[in-house]
Structures are given as structure tokens and as C-alpha cells.
């Protein structure tokens, strides 16, 4: 079971979903993210990157920004660290920006509603990250995305995504039902894990992309893949 990525469709990827259902699902996903410490790997990476660069200001892009919850965490991180941030959110859903603005009315973010590969070629940022987005892409698109990240991020980029394994699959299957989450989340949660990655997957995808990156385990059951100018890996493509 789950030896290879399984590309069953996720309901949330259907852009024809109505706003009420999409917004309710995003609210439940935020609950899952808090319970499973989903924000922590990205914030720890930002700590390391800002320290290494001695940066006091950064332009930031969140790919697949969803409800804006990760960017709200990043904004709070910047305020605590004294780092000035210019935040941009990218999501192809027509409902994401509306949900985020209602949920985080004090958050200053430039929203772009578009497919990531349709983004203007002139758009570049100091740092680019995505949290629990890459598994929505098939392998060929992940390879293209890795190259895209290298081209868009001046200082560094990060992918934070799911480890494909029966243990988190079973835990999530039970958890979303016990917590009576939205039917979209009940369906998509285990599909997301089945679409997740192993370390070997990331090594293969990075090799195919010809991109240097650092692969690291993140508790619980996640992988981070970090690259860009902030990562120096001599004599090889992956850590």
C-alpha cells in the first residue's frame, strides 16, 4: 500500500466548487494544520534563512496559499524577528483570496489568482515557499515546479509537504471523521497523503529537474526540500 504516488483527484482542485463549501473546507484544513504542526517547518526554515542572510527585509511568495493561514504565521514571524516583509499569495482558486481576506482582515498581502506556470516571467522574490501544495502536482509538473522555484527565488525556496506512509494515512482517516470535518476534507485528506512523497521520490524528482536541494525530515510525517542561493551542495544535487 502506498508504495508509489497515487493520483486520485482531490475535490478541492476543482475550481467549480462553490465558495461556501471551499471556505468551510479551508477552515477545517487550518484546524488540521495547527494540530499537526504544519506551520513549524516553514517558520524554522525562515529563521535559518534570515539568520544566514542577516536580512532585515524580504519579499515573499506563498505558492498555493489557500486560506492565507501560512502567510499569517509568516507575518507574525516577521513582526517577532523585526524583519520587514512584502507578502504575495498565489493560488488558482477564485475563492482563496476572498476567504483569506475575511479570515485575516488585518493581513497585508498582494493576491494573485492564477496558475503558477502562468505567472508573469518578471515576477521574482527573495524567498518562495509552498506548504502542502506540491502533492497536488503530478511528477512531470513537480519537475517543472522545481526549476520554476530556482528561477523565481533570488535567495531561497522551500517545499513543505506530506510523507506518503500508511501510518499518517490511517491517523488522518480516523481523525477527520472523529472531528466531523467537512466532507471535502474527509475525502481529500487521505488522497493528499496517497499523493505525497518519499525521500526516494524527492531524490528522483530533483535529479530529473537538475536542481540542487537539501532534503530533510520534519515531524510529524513531512519532508522539506530547500534550495536556491542559500543552499550550497558541492558535488551533488541532493543532500
Backbone as numpy.savetxt, mean C-alpha at the origin, in Angstrom:
# Nx Ny Nz CAx CAy CAz Cx Cy Cz
-2.38 -25.66 -0.54 -3.22 -24.46 -0.54 -2.35 -23.20 -0.54
-2.67 -22.26 -1.41 -2.00 -20.96 -1.48 -0.52 -21.07 -1.85
-0.15 -22.09 -2.60 1.24 -22.23 -3.01 1.62 -21.16 -4.04
0.66 -20.75 -4.83 0.88 -19.69 -5.82 -0.21 -18.64 -5.68
0.02 -17.46 -6.23 -0.97 -16.38 -6.17 -2.23 -16.80 -6.92
-3.38 -16.52 -6.31 -4.68 -16.86 -6.88 -5.38 -15.56 -7.25
-5.75 -15.41 -8.52 -6.24 -14.12 -8.99 -7.75 -14.06 -9.09
-8.45 -14.49 -8.04 -9.89 -14.30 -7.98 -10.18 -12.80 -7.88
-11.28 -12.33 -8.46 -11.57 -10.89 -8.42 -12.00 -10.43 -7.03
-11.66 -9.18 -6.71 -12.12 -8.53 -5.49 -13.25 -7.57 -5.84
-14.31 -7.61 -5.04 -15.47 -6.76 -5.31 -15.07 -5.29 -5.30
-14.18 -4.90 -4.39 -13.80 -3.49 -4.26 -13.12 -2.96 -5.52
-12.55 -3.82 -6.33 -11.90 -3.38 -7.56 -12.89 -3.00 -8.65
-14.15 -3.31 -8.45 -15.20 -2.96 -9.41 -15.57 -1.49 -9.21
-15.21 -0.64 -10.17 -15.45 0.80 -10.02 -16.93 1.15 -10.13
-17.79 0.17 -10.42 -19.23 0.42 -10.47 -19.91 0.29 -9.12
-19.15 -0.04 -8.07 -19.74 -0.11 -6.73 -20.30 1.25 -6.32
-21.45 1.23 -5.62 -22.02 2.51 -5.20 -21.26 3.05 -3.99
-21.38 4.36 -3.77 -20.60 5.03 -2.74 -20.89 4.49 -1.34
-22.14 4.24 -1.02 -22.49 3.82 0.34 -21.81 2.49 0.68
-21.89 1.53 -0.24 -21.26 0.22 0.01 -19.74 0.36 0.07
-19.17 1.13 -0.85 -17.71 1.31 -0.90 -17.22 1.98 0.38
-17.92 3.01 0.83 -17.52 3.74 2.03 -17.62 2.86 3.27
-18.68 2.06 3.36 -18.83 1.16 4.51 -17.71 0.13 4.54
-17.33 -0.37 3.36 -16.23 -1.34 3.30 -14.92 -0.69 3.71
-14.66 0.55 3.27 -13.44 1.24 3.65 -13.37 1.45 5.16
-14.50 1.76 5.78 -14.52 1.95 7.23 -14.15 0.66 7.95
-14.66 -0.48 7.46 -14.31 -1.76 8.07 -12.85 -2.13 7.81
-12.34 -1.79 6.64 -10.93 -2.05 6.36 -10.02 -1.27 7.30
-10.43 -0.06 7.65 -9.64 0.72 8.60 -9.61 0.02 9.96
-10.70 -0.60 10.36 -10.73 -1.36 11.61 -9.73 -2.51 11.54
-9.74 -3.23 10.43 -8.80 -4.35 10.26 -7.36 -3.84 10.30
-7.11 -2.73 9.63 -5.74 -2.20 9.59 -5.25 -1.81 10.97
-6.11 -1.24 11.79 -5.71 -0.89 13.15 -5.45 -2.14 13.97
-6.32 -3.13 13.85 -6.19 -4.35 14.64 -4.96 -5.16 14.25
-4.55 -5.07 12.98 -3.44 -5.88 12.50 -2.14 -5.07 12.33
-2.10 -3.88 12.89 -0.88 -3.05 12.90 -0.39 -2.74 11.49
-1.34 -2.52 10.57 -0.98 -2.35 9.16 -0.24 -1.05 8.88
-0.39 -0.06 9.75 0.26 1.23 9.50 1.73 1.23 9.92
2.08 0.38 10.87 3.38 0.44 11.51 4.56 0.26 10.55
4.53 -0.70 9.60 5.70 -0.85 8.72 6.01 0.40 7.91
4.98 1.07 7.42 5.20 2.28 6.63 5.76 3.40 7.48
5.25 3.56 8.69 5.74 4.63 9.57 7.18 4.37 10.01
7.51 3.12 10.27 8.89 2.80 10.64 9.84 3.04 9.47
9.40 2.72 8.26 10.23 3.01 7.09 10.44 4.50 6.92
9.39 5.29 7.12 9.53 6.75 7.03 10.51 7.27 8.07
10.47 6.71 9.29 11.44 7.09 10.32 12.87 6.88 9.82
13.11 5.70 9.28 14.45 5.34 8.82 14.87 6.22 7.64
13.94 6.45 6.72 14.27 7.24 5.55 14.55 8.69 5.93
13.69 9.28 6.78 13.88 10.68 7.17 15.18 10.87 7.94
15.50 9.90 8.78 16.75 9.99 9.56 17.97 9.89 8.64
17.91 8.97 7.69 19.03 8.80 6.79 19.25 9.98 5.87
18.16 10.65 5.53 18.26 11.79 4.63 18.39 13.11 5.37
18.18 13.10 6.68 18.12 14.33 7.48 17.13 15.30 6.84
15.98 14.77 6.44 15.00 15.57 5.71 14.09 16.32 6.67
13.82 17.60 6.37 12.84 18.35 7.16 11.59 18.64 6.35
11.56 18.20 5.07 10.35 18.32 4.25 10.38 17.23 3.19
9.19 16.72 2.84 9.09 15.65 1.86 7.80 15.81 1.06
7.87 15.51 -0.22 6.66 15.33 -1.02 6.36 13.83 -1.04
5.10 13.50 -0.81 4.72 12.11 -0.55 3.55 11.72 -1.45
3.62 10.53 -2.05 2.51 9.97 -2.81 2.12 8.63 -2.22
0.82 8.46 -1.95 0.26 7.18 -1.51 -0.52 6.61 -2.69
-0.06 5.46 -3.20 -0.71 4.80 -4.34 -1.75 3.83 -3.82
-2.97 3.92 -4.37 -4.06 3.10 -3.86 -4.45 3.57 -2.48
-4.67 4.87 -2.35 -4.82 5.50 -1.03 -6.12 5.15 -0.32
-7.11 4.60 -1.04 -8.34 4.18 -0.38 -9.01 5.30 0.38
-9.27 5.05 1.66 -9.98 6.03 2.49 -9.11 7.10 3.10
-7.84 7.14 2.76 -6.95 8.18 3.28 -6.43 7.93 4.68
-6.70 6.76 5.24 -6.31 6.48 6.63 -4.79 6.40 6.79
-4.11 5.81 5.79 -2.65 5.75 5.88 -2.05 7.14 5.81
-2.58 8.00 4.95 -2.07 9.36 4.86 -2.35 10.16 6.13
-3.45 9.88 6.79 -3.72 10.54 8.07 -2.66 10.15 9.09
-2.28 8.88 9.09 -1.21 8.41 9.97 0.12 9.08 9.62
0.38 9.21 8.33 1.63 9.83 7.88 1.66 11.32 8.25
0.52 11.99 8.11 0.45 13.40 8.50 0.75 13.56 9.99
0.20 12.68 10.82 0.48 12.73 12.26 1.94 12.44 12.54
2.52 11.49 11.78 3.95 11.20 11.90 4.79 12.44 11.59
4.46 13.13 10.52 5.20 14.33 10.14 5.11 15.41 11.20
3.92 15.56 11.79 3.75 16.57 12.85 4.59 16.22 14.07
4.65 14.94 14.42 5.45 14.53 15.58 6.94 14.72 15.33
7.38 14.45 14.10 8.81 14.49 13.78 9.28 15.87 13.30
8.36 16.79 13.13 8.75 18.10 12.63 9.15 18.09 11.17
8.56 17.17 10.39 8.83 17.07 8.96 7.64 17.64 8.21
7.88 18.65 7.39 6.82 19.25 6.59 6.51 18.32 5.42
5.22 18.03 5.23 4.81 17.07 4.22 3.85 17.71 3.22
4.07 17.40 1.96 3.12 17.73 0.90 2.54 16.40 0.42
1.28 16.14 0.77 0.68 14.83 0.59 -0.16 14.77 -0.68
0.01 13.67 -1.43 -0.80 13.40 -2.61 -1.33 11.98 -2.51
-2.60 11.81 -2.85 -3.23 10.49 -2.83 -3.65 10.13 -4.25
-3.38 8.88 -4.62 -3.77 8.38 -5.93 -4.64 7.15 -5.76
-5.83 7.18 -6.34 -6.72 6.02 -6.30 -7.64 6.10 -7.51
-7.88 4.96 -8.12 -8.72 4.99 -9.32 -10.21 5.00 -9.00
-10.59 4.69 -7.77 -11.99 4.69 -7.41 -12.55 6.10 -7.37
-13.70 6.34 -7.98 -14.31 7.67 -7.91 -14.85 8.00 -6.53
-14.91 7.01 -5.63 -15.48 7.23 -4.29 -14.43 7.47 -3.22
-13.17 7.15 -3.50 -12.14 7.19 -2.46 -11.97 8.60 -1.90
-11.83 9.58 -2.76 -11.58 10.95 -2.30 -12.75 11.47 -1.46
-13.98 11.19 -1.89 -15.15 11.67 -1.15 -15.21 11.05 0.24
-14.94 9.75 0.32 -14.92 9.08 1.62 -13.83 9.67 2.52
-12.62 9.86 1.96 -11.51 10.36 2.75 -11.76 11.77 3.25
-12.33 12.62 2.42 -12.60 14.00 2.84 -13.63 14.05 3.95
-14.61 13.15 3.90 -15.60 13.11 4.97 -15.00 12.55 6.26
-14.13 11.57 6.13 -13.54 10.91 7.30 -12.42 11.73 7.93
-11.66 12.44 7.09 -10.51 13.21 7.58 -10.63 14.67 7.08
-11.60 15.42 7.58 -11.85 16.77 7.04 -10.70 17.74 7.25
-9.83 17.49 8.23 -8.72 18.41 8.51 -7.43 18.02 7.80
-7.47 16.96 7.03 -6.27 16.46 6.36 -6.10 17.17 5.02
-4.94 17.78 4.82 -4.66 18.49 3.57 -3.97 17.54 2.60
-4.71 17.13 1.58 -4.21 16.16 0.61 -4.68 16.56 -0.79
-3.79 16.43 -1.76 -4.20 16.57 -3.16 -4.59 15.18 -3.67
-5.84 15.04 -4.10 -6.34 13.75 -4.56 -6.28 13.67 -6.08
-5.79 12.54 -6.58 -5.78 12.26 -8.01 -6.59 10.98 -8.22
-7.66 11.07 -8.99 -8.47 9.91 -9.30 -8.08 9.44 -10.70
-7.29 8.37 -10.74 -6.78 7.87 -12.01 -6.13 6.51 -11.80
-5.95 5.77 -12.88 -5.12 4.58 -12.85 -3.66 5.02 -12.69
-2.89 4.29 -11.90 -1.52 4.73 -11.61 -0.68 4.85 -12.88
-0.91 3.98 -13.86 -0.09 4.01 -15.07 -0.52 5.14 -16.02
-1.63 5.81 -15.68 -2.06 6.96 -16.48 -1.60 8.28 -15.87
-0.89 8.22 -14.74 -0.43 9.44 -14.09 0.53 10.20 -15.01
0.38 11.51 -15.00 1.24 12.38 -15.82 2.71 12.06 -15.58
3.46 11.90 -16.66 4.87 11.52 -16.55 5.69 12.56 -15.80
5.20 13.78 -15.69 5.94 14.83 -14.99 5.77 14.75 -13.47
4.86 13.92 -13.01 4.58 13.80 -11.58 5.64 12.92 -10.91
6.49 13.54 -10.08 7.49 12.81 -9.30 7.43 13.30 -7.86
7.91 12.46 -6.94 7.79 12.74 -5.51 9.06 12.31 -4.79
9.29 12.88 -3.61 10.43 12.42 -2.82 10.25 10.96 -2.43
9.08 10.65 -1.91 8.81 9.27 -1.50 7.46 8.82 -2.03
7.39 7.57 -2.39 6.15 6.95 -2.86 5.96 5.66 -2.08
4.76 5.43 -1.59 4.51 4.16 -0.91 3.12 3.67 -1.25
2.91 2.40 -1.01 1.56 1.82 -1.10 1.43 0.81 0.03
0.26 0.79 0.62 -0.02 -0.12 1.73 -1.20 -1.00 1.35
-0.94 -2.29 1.22 -1.98 -3.28 0.89 -2.66 -2.95 -0.43
-1.84 -2.54 -1.40 -2.33 -2.24 -2.75 -1.78 -3.21 -3.79
-0.51 -3.57 -3.70 0.16 -4.31 -4.77 -0.52 -5.64 -5.08
-1.15 -6.26 -4.08 -1.77 -7.56 -4.33 -2.97 -7.45 -5.29
-3.45 -6.24 -5.51 -4.53 -6.05 -6.48 -4.03 -6.22 -7.91
-2.72 -6.21 -8.11 -2.12 -6.29 -9.44 -1.68 -7.71 -9.76
-1.85 -8.11 -11.00 -1.28 -9.38 -11.46 0.22 -9.22 -11.64
0.91 -10.35 -11.79 2.38 -10.33 -11.78 2.97 -9.37 -12.81
2.44 -9.39 -14.03 2.99 -8.52 -15.07 2.86 -7.05 -14.68
1.74 -6.71 -14.06 1.52 -5.33 -13.63 2.40 -4.98 -12.43
2.68 -5.95 -11.55 3.59 -5.70 -10.43 4.99 -5.38 -10.95
5.45 -6.13 -11.95 6.76 -5.86 -12.55 6.79 -4.45 -13.12
5.75 -4.06 -13.82 5.66 -2.70 -14.37 5.62 -1.67 -13.25
4.90 -1.98 -12.18 4.76 -1.07 -11.04 6.11 -0.85 -10.35
6.90 -1.91 -10.21 8.22 -1.76 -9.59 9.09 -0.79 -10.38
9.06 -0.89 -11.68 9.81 0.05 -12.52 9.24 1.46 -12.40
7.93 1.54 -12.33 7.23 2.83 -12.18 7.65 3.50 -10.88
7.73 2.73 -9.79 8.15 3.28 -8.51 9.56 3.83 -8.58
10.45 3.10 -9.21 11.83 3.56 -9.33 11.92 4.87 -10.11
11.02 5.04 -11.08 11.04 6.24 -11.90 10.39 7.43 -11.19
9.43 7.18 -10.31 8.64 8.26 -9.71 9.21 8.77 -8.39
9.91 7.92 -7.65 10.38 8.28 -6.30 11.81 8.78 -6.36
12.03 10.04 -6.01 13.38 10.60 -6.05 14.25 10.06 -4.92
13.65 9.79 -3.75 14.45 9.40 -2.58 14.21 7.97 -2.13
12.99 7.50 -2.25 12.74 6.13 -1.83 11.29 5.73 -2.02
11.05 4.43 -2.09 9.70 3.92 -2.22 9.53 2.66 -1.37
8.26 2.38 -1.03 7.96 1.23 -0.18 6.66 0.57 -0.62
6.70 -0.75 -0.67 5.49 -1.57 -0.79 5.31 -2.31 0.52
4.14 -2.21 1.10 3.78 -2.91 2.33 2.57 -3.77 2.00
2.76 -5.10 1.97 1.64 -5.93 1.52 1.62 -7.29 2.21
0.62 -8.06 1.86 0.26 -9.28 2.58 1.16 -10.47 2.24
1.43 -11.27 3.26 2.09 -12.56 3.09 1.03 -13.61 2.84
1.17 -14.34 1.76 0.20 -15.37 1.40 0.50 -16.64 2.19
-0.42 -17.00 3.09 -0.18 -18.14 3.98 -1.51 -18.59 4.58
-1.70 -19.90 4.84 -2.97 -20.39 5.39 -3.32 -19.82 6.77
-2.33 -19.50 7.59 -2.64 -19.01 8.94 -3.36 -17.66 8.90
-2.83 -16.62 8.24 -3.60 -15.37 8.18 -4.90 -15.54 7.41
-4.93 -16.40 6.40 -6.17 -16.63 5.67 -7.26 -17.11 6.62
-6.94 -18.11 7.45 -7.93 -18.67 8.38 -8.31 -17.65 9.45
-7.32 -16.91 9.97 -7.61 -15.92 11.00 -8.52 -14.82 10.48
-8.25 -14.36 9.28 -9.08 -13.30 8.69 -10.47 -13.84 8.35
-10.54 -15.05 7.82 -11.84 -15.65 7.51 -12.75 -15.64 8.74
-12.20 -16.03 9.87 -13.00 -16.06 11.10 -13.24 -14.65 11.64
-12.22 -13.81 11.63 -12.32 -12.49 12.25 -13.36 -11.60 11.62
-13.40 -11.55 10.28 -14.35 -10.65 9.63 -15.79 -11.09 9.87
-15.98 -12.37 10.10 -17.33 -12.87 10.39 -17.71 -12.62 11.85
-16.78 -12.83 12.76 -17.05 -12.56 14.16 -17.33 -11.08 14.41
-16.64 -10.21 13.67 -16.82 -8.77 13.83 -17.97 -8.23 12.98
-18.65 -9.10 12.25 -19.82 -8.74 11.43 -19.50 -7.59 10.47
-18.44 -7.77 9.73 -18.01 -6.74 8.80 -18.84 -6.76 7.52
-18.68 -5.70 6.76 -19.44 -5.52 5.53 -19.22 -6.71 4.59
-20.27 -7.16 3.87 -20.12 -8.31 2.98 -18.99 -8.17 1.97
-18.72 -6.94 1.51 -17.61 -6.74 0.58 -16.28 -7.09 1.24
-16.13 -6.73 2.50 -14.91 -7.02 3.24 -14.82 -8.53 3.53
-15.94 -9.13 3.89 -15.96 -10.57 4.15 -15.46 -11.33 2.92
-15.93 -10.94 1.76 -15.49 -11.60 0.54 -14.04 -11.28 0.19
-13.71 -9.98 0.19 -12.41 -9.55 -0.35 -11.23 -9.86 0.57
-11.48 -9.98 1.87 -10.36 -10.12 2.81 -9.54 -11.38 2.54
-10.18 -12.52 2.41 -9.43 -13.74 2.16 -8.94 -13.81 0.71
-9.68 -13.21 -0.21 -9.20 -13.13 -1.59 -7.89 -12.34 -1.63
-7.82 -11.27 -0.84 -6.61 -10.45 -0.80 -5.41 -11.27 -0.35
-5.60 -12.10 0.67 -4.49 -12.93 1.15 -4.08 -13.95 0.09
-5.06 -14.52 -0.60 -4.75 -15.47 -1.67 -4.01 -14.79 -2.82
-4.20 -13.48 -2.97 -3.49 -12.72 -4.01 -2.17 -12.15 -3.49
-1.84 -12.43 -2.21 -0.64 -11.90 -1.59 0.63 -12.55 -2.10
1.72 -12.36 -1.36 3.05 -12.70 -1.85 3.83 -13.53 -0.84
4.76 -14.31 -1.36 5.80 -14.94 -0.56 7.11 -14.19 -0.83
8.11 -14.47 -0.04 9.43 -13.86 -0.29 9.94 -14.25 -1.68
9.73 -15.52 -2.03 10.19 -15.98 -3.35 9.49 -15.23 -4.47
8.20 -14.93 -4.28 7.48 -14.14 -5.28 8.16 -12.79 -5.48
8.49 -12.12 -4.37 9.10 -10.79 -4.48 10.48 -10.87 -5.13
11.24 -11.89 -4.78 12.55 -12.04 -5.40 12.42 -12.22 -6.91
11.45 -13.02 -7.33 11.24 -13.25 -8.76 10.75 -11.99 -9.45
9.81 -11.28 -8.85 9.25 -10.07 -9.47 10.30 -8.97 -9.59
11.13 -8.80 -8.56 12.19 -7.80 -8.61 13.22 -8.15 -9.68
13.55 -9.43 -9.79 14.51 -9.87 -10.80 13.96 -9.60 -12.20
12.68 -9.89 -12.41 12.06 -9.65 -13.71 12.01 -8.16 -14.04
11.82 -7.34 -12.99 11.76 -5.90 -13.20 13.13 -5.28 -13.35
14.17 -5.98 -12.90 15.52 -5.42 -12.91 15.66 -4.28 -11.92
15.00 -4.42 -10.77 14.95 -3.36 -9.77 15.61 -3.83 -8.48
16.44 -2.98 -7.90 17.09 -3.29 -6.62 16.18 -2.90 -5.47
16.04 -3.78 -4.49 15.17 -3.48 -3.36 15.54 -4.36 -2.17
15.12 -3.91 -1.00 15.31 -4.63 0.25 13.98 -5.27 0.64
13.99 -6.59 0.80 12.78 -7.32 1.21 12.89 -7.61 2.70
11.84 -7.29 3.45 11.88 -7.53 4.90 10.52 -8.02 5.39
10.57 -8.87 6.41 9.35 -9.37 7.06 8.80 -8.32 8.02
7.48 -8.17 8.06 6.83 -7.24 8.98 5.72 -7.97 9.71
5.75 -7.94 11.01 4.72 -8.58 11.84 3.41 -7.82 11.73
2.24 -8.48 11.63 2.09 -9.92 11.47 1.77 -10.27 10.01
2.51 -11.16 9.44 2.24 -11.72 8.12 2.20 -10.68 7.01
3.27 -9.89 6.94 3.40 -8.93 5.86 4.83 -8.91 5.35
4.99 -8.39 4.15 6.30 -8.12 3.58 6.41 -6.64 3.25
7.59 -6.08 3.46 7.88 -4.76 2.93 8.97 -4.89 1.88
8.82 -4.13 0.83 9.81 -4.10 -0.25 10.18 -2.63 -0.43
11.42 -2.29 -0.15 11.86 -0.89 -0.16 12.97 -0.69 -1.17
12.88 0.39 -1.94 13.89 0.66 -2.95 14.06 2.14 -3.20
14.77 2.45 -4.24 15.04 3.84 -4.58 16.43 4.26 -4.15
16.68 5.54 -4.22 18.01 6.08 -3.93 18.46 5.80 -2.50
17.49 5.59 -1.58 17.84 5.37 -0.18 18.33 3.95 0.09
18.22 3.06 -0.88 18.61 1.66 -0.70 19.78 1.36 -1.62
20.93 1.02 -1.04 22.10 0.67 -1.81 22.39 -0.81 -1.64
22.29 -1.57 -2.71 22.49 -3.01 -2.65 23.54 -3.41 -3.69
24.81 -3.42 -3.33 25.84 -3.76 -4.31 25.77 -5.23 -4.72
26.11 -5.46 -5.96 26.27 -6.83 -6.49 25.01 -7.66 -6.37
23.86 -7.07 -6.56 22.63 -7.87 -6.53 21.40 -7.01 -6.61
20.28 -7.64 -6.87 19.05 -6.91 -7.04 18.18 -6.93 -5.79
18.33 -7.94 -4.95 17.46 -8.06 -3.79 18.28 -8.38 -2.57
17.77 -7.98 -1.42 18.45 -8.27 -0.16 18.12 -9.69 0.26
